[in-house]
Amino acid sequence: MSSRSPFAIEWTPPNARRRKFVFEPRPTGGYDREEFEERDDEWRFVGSEIVSNVSLETPGGIVLDTS
């Protein structure tokens, strides 16, 4: 079993609905990236894709790198 955990990133674009990406580890490696949009106080599924690795960078450096 993988020690990787799922994680999410949420944001609100100007003049648009709140959005969320959820990265769910795949048993065979990589992640399922699922996209959601908030409507009527509920998250609605928009789409998904498989990604091989994920990185999150801030001005202070890399916070997350799954490569």
Buried (B, 14 or more C-beta within 10 A) or exposed (E): EEEBEEBEEEEEEEEEEEBBBBBBBBEEEBBBBBBBBBEEEEBEEEEBEEBEEBEEEEEEEEEEEBE
